[in-house]
Amino acid sequence: MEEHGFIINMVKSHLQPSQVLLHLGVRFKLKEATVSLPKERRGKNFLGYQALFTQSKSPTNALSTHSGTDDCLPGLQVQDTILAARRPSTTRIHQVTWSTFCSWMRKSGVDPLQAGVPAVLGFLQAGVKKGLCPSKLRRQTSALASVLIISTKESHSLHPDIQRFLKGAVNLGPPPIHRFPSWDLNKVLNALTKTPFKPMWKVPLRLMSFKVLFLVAVTSARRVSELAALSVRDELCIFQKESVAMKLDPTFLPKVNTVFHRSQELVLPYFCPNPRHPKEHA
């Protein structure tokens, strides 16, 4: 390979075939499909690192079930349970942040898992130079804190230097205040009673869907995710004499995942159960 122009790092190369590899400070046993932490590396918050990097179930990085030995990390079942504590969107943000941090650290030839508070501050400062907003810097800090030990032993909160850095980032680049023009609900409701939303038999299905969705959102004050979890299935959309009761899809997990929030019904009463005026009949 050297004859073809490749430069081989003999220190980091494995010249003999082996089913046990040491990569990024972690011991991979390919035959047993286990990952273990060397004794000298124990005490690190490796569980967060595992949750970020063991998304794939391929044999080369899959974790086997706990074999009872101290060297083995929790298996796939424990890993999936821990990952379920986060929203998929949060997991994706953490993965992207950690991948970016690893690339940034390797430019200096430093193992990302050996990074401490100074390295994290340098990474965040690089984000400030790129114009990242304070909220994104906080998300990056949260992602790195799930892998690295950057908190105090006494209170388990972020290191004081990191807290002061985030506060300074807010002072240097305060979030912009968006002054959107106020809108008049009565004007919007009045517009819905005119063309192109009237008469109903001439309204395209697309506009009618927008109208119904808007009215349900305004009258129910539900979250977007909850509105998306509504269904027209017979067991979830029940028409009664003077109302319509809509239930959330049983597979939906609300932001506040409790029995009370999952079992709440959305009841839409008839706007005019006893029409008398011609306009009410319309």
C-alpha positions in Angstrom: 0.0 0.0 0.0 2.9 2.3 0.7 4.1 1.8 -2.8 0.8 3.2 -4.1 1.2 6.3 -2.0 -0.7 5.4 1.1 0.6 6.5 4.5 0.1 3.9 7.2 -0.1 4.8 10.8 1.6 1.8 12.4 0.6 2.9 15.9 -3.1 2.8 15.2 -3.0 -0.1 12.8 -4.0 -3.7 13.6 -1.6 -5.9 11.6 -3.0 -9.2 12.8 -6.5 -10.4 12.1 -8.6 -10.1 15.3 -12.2 -10.2 16.4 -11.6 -7.9 19.2 -11.1 -4.2 18.3 -10.3 -1.2 20.4 -11.8 1.9 18.8 -12.5 5.3 20.4 -11.6 3.9 23.7 -14.2 1.1 23.5 -13.6 -2.6 23.1 -15.7 -4.3 20.4 -15.9 -8.1 20.5 -17.3 -9.0 17.0 -17.8 -12.7 17.6 -19.8 -12.1 20.8 -21.5 -9.0 19.5 -20.7 -7.1 22.7 -19.2 -3.7 23.5 -17.2 -3.3 26.7 -15.5 -0.5 28.5 -11.8 -0.9 29.5 -11.2 -0.7 33.2 -9.1 2.5 32.7 -12.1 4.2 31.0 -14.8 3.2 33.5 -16.5 6.1 35.3 -17.1 8.0 32.0 -20.6 8.7 31.1 -20.5 6.2 28.3 -24.2 5.3 28.4 -25.1 8.5 26.6 -22.4 7.8 24.0 -23.9 4.4 23.5 -27.4 5.8 23.0 -26.1 8.2 20.4 -24.0 5.8 18.3 -25.7 2.4 18.5 -28.7 3.2 16.4 -28.0 0.5 13.9 -28.7 -3.1 14.7 -25.9 -4.5 12.4 -23.7 -7.3 13.9 -20.6 -5.1 14.0 -22.1 -2.6 16.5 -25.1 -4.3 18.0 -25.1 -4.8 21.7 -26.0 -8.2 23.0 -28.1 -8.8 26.0 -26.4 -8.4 29.4 -24.4 -11.5 30.0 -23.9 -10.9 33.7 -20.3 -9.8 33.5 -19.1 -6.4 34.6 -17.4 -5.8 31.3 -20.6 -5.9 29.2 -22.7 -2.9 28.8 -26.5 -3.1 28.9 -27.9 -4.9 25.9 -30.3 -3.9 23.1 -33.4 -4.1 25.3 -32.0 -1.5 27.8 -30.6 0.6 25.0 -34.1 0.8 23.2 -35.7 1.7 26.5 -33.3 4.5 27.2 -33.7 5.8 23.6 -37.5 5.8 24.0 -37.1 8.5 26.7 -36.3 11.0 23.9 -38.3 12.1 21.0 -37.0 11.0 17.6 -36.4 14.6 16.7 -34.3 15.1 19.9 -32.2 12.0 19.1 -31.5 13.2 15.6 -30.4 16.6 16.9 -28.1 14.9 19.4 -26.6 12.6 16.7 -25.9 15.6 14.4 -24.3 17.6 17.2 -22.1 14.7 18.4 -21.0 13.9 14.8 -20.1 17.6 14.2 -18.2 17.7 17.5 -16.3 14.6 16.7 -15.2 16.0 13.3 -14.2 19.3 15.0 -12.1 17.4 17.6 -10.4 15.1 15.1 -9.0 18.2 13.3 -6.9 18.7 16.4 -6.0 15.0 16.6 -7.9 14.6 20.0 -10.1 11.8 21.0 -13.7 13.2 21.3 -14.4 11.0 24.4 -11.4 12.6 26.2 -12.9 16.1 25.7 -13.5 18.2 28.8 -14.9 21.7 29.5 -12.2 23.6 27.6 -12.9 21.6 24.4 -16.6 22.0 24.7 -16.2 25.8 25.2 -14.0 25.9 22.1 -16.6 24.1 20.1 -19.4 26.4 21.3 -17.2 29.5 20.5 -16.8 28.2 17.0 -20.6 28.1 16.8 -20.7 31.7 18.0 -18.4 32.7 15.2 -20.7 31.0 12.7 -23.6 33.0 14.0 -25.5 30.3 15.9 -28.3 31.6 18.0 -28.1 31.0 21.8 -31.0 28.5 21.8 -29.0 26.3 19.3 -25.9 26.6 21.5 -28.0 25.3 24.4 -29.2 22.4 22.4 -25.7 21.5 21.5 -24.6 21.8 25.1 -27.4 19.4 26.1 -26.4 16.9 23.5 -22.7 17.0 24.6 -23.7 16.7 28.2 -25.4 13.4 27.5 -22.0 12.0 26.4 -19.3 14.0 28.2 -18.9 14.8 31.9 -19.2 18.6 31.8 -21.2 19.0 35.0 -20.3 19.5 38.6 -20.2 16.6 41.0 -22.1 18.4 43.7 -25.2 19.6 41.9 -25.0 17.6 38.6 -25.6 20.9 36.8 -23.5 22.3 34.0 -20.0 23.5 34.7 -20.1 27.2 35.9 -17.9 28.2 33.0 -20.3 26.7 30.5 -23.2 28.4 32.2 -21.5 31.8 32.1 -20.5 31.2 28.5 -24.2 30.5 27.5 -25.3 33.6 29.4 -22.6 35.7 27.7 -23.7 34.4 24.3 -27.2 35.6 25.0 -25.9 39.1 26.0 -23.7 39.3 22.8 -26.4 38.1 20.5 -29.9 38.5 22.1 -32.7 36.8 20.4 -34.5 39.0 17.9 -38.0 40.3 18.7 -40.3 39.6 15.9 -43.1 42.2 15.8 -45.8 40.5 13.7 -48.9 42.5 12.9 -51.9 41.5 15.0 -54.7 39.7 13.4 -58.4 40.1 13.9 -60.3 36.8 14.5 -63.6 38.3 13.7 -62.3 39.4 10.3 -61.0 35.9 9.6 -64.3 34.3 10.6 -66.2 36.8 8.5 -64.0 35.9 5.5 -64.9 32.3 6.0 -68.5 33.0 5.4 -67.8 34.5 1.9 -66.4 33.3 -1.4 -64.5 31.1 -1.9 -65.7 29.4 1.3 -69.4 29.8 0.4 -71.7 28.2 -0.7 -70.5 24.9 0.7 -71.5 22.8 -2.4 -69.2 24.9 -4.6 -66.2 24.9 -2.2 -63.2 22.8 -3.4 -62.3 20.0 -1.0 -58.9 21.5 -0.3 -60.4 24.9 0.9 -63.1 23.1 2.9 -60.4 21.1 4.6 -58.5 24.2 5.5 -61.7 25.8 6.9 -62.6 22.9 9.0 -59.1 22.5 10.4 -58.9 26.2 11.2 -62.2 26.2 13.0 -61.3 23.0 15.0 -57.9 24.5 16.0 -59.4 27.8 17.1 -62.2 26.3 19.1 -60.2 23.4 20.7 -56.9 25.2 21.3 -55.1 21.8 20.8 -51.5 21.3 19.8 -50.7 20.6 16.2 -49.5 17.1 17.0 -52.9 16.3 18.7 -54.8 17.6 15.8 -52.8 15.4 13.5 -53.6 12.4 15.7 -57.4 12.7 15.1 -58.9 10.1 12.9 -62.2 9.6 11.1 -62.3 5.9 11.9 -65.7 4.8 13.3 -64.4 4.0 16.8 -62.5 7.3 17.0 -65.0 9.7 15.4 -68.5 9.3 17.0 -71.4 11.3 15.8 -74.0 12.0 18.5 -77.3 13.9 18.5 -75.9 17.3 19.2 -72.1 16.9 18.9 -69.2 15.0 17.5 -66.7 13.3 19.8 -63.3 12.7 18.4 -60.6 10.6 20.1 -56.9 10.5 19.7 -55.3 7.6 17.9 -54.3 5.0 20.5 -50.8 4.9 19.1 -50.2 8.6 19.6 -47.9 9.8 22.3 -48.8 13.4 23.4 -46.2 15.8 24.7 -47.4 15.1 28.3 -47.7 11.4 28.2 -50.2 10.6 30.9 -53.4 8.6 30.9 -55.4 11.8 31.3 -53.9 13.5 28.3 -54.1 10.4 26.1 -57.8 9.7 26.9 -59.0 13.3 26.4 -61.8 13.6 23.8 -62.3 16.5 21.5 -66.1 17.3 21.6 -67.4 19.5 18.8 -71.0 20.7 19.6 -73.4 21.7 16.8 -73.1 25.5 16.3 -76.9 25.8 15.9 -78.8 22.7 17.1 -82.2 24.5 16.6 -82.0 26.6 13.5 -84.7 29.3 13.1 -83.3 32.0 10.8 -82.8 31.3 7.1 -79.1 32.0 7.5 -78.9 29.4 10.3 -80.3 26.8 8.0 -77.7 27.7 5.4 
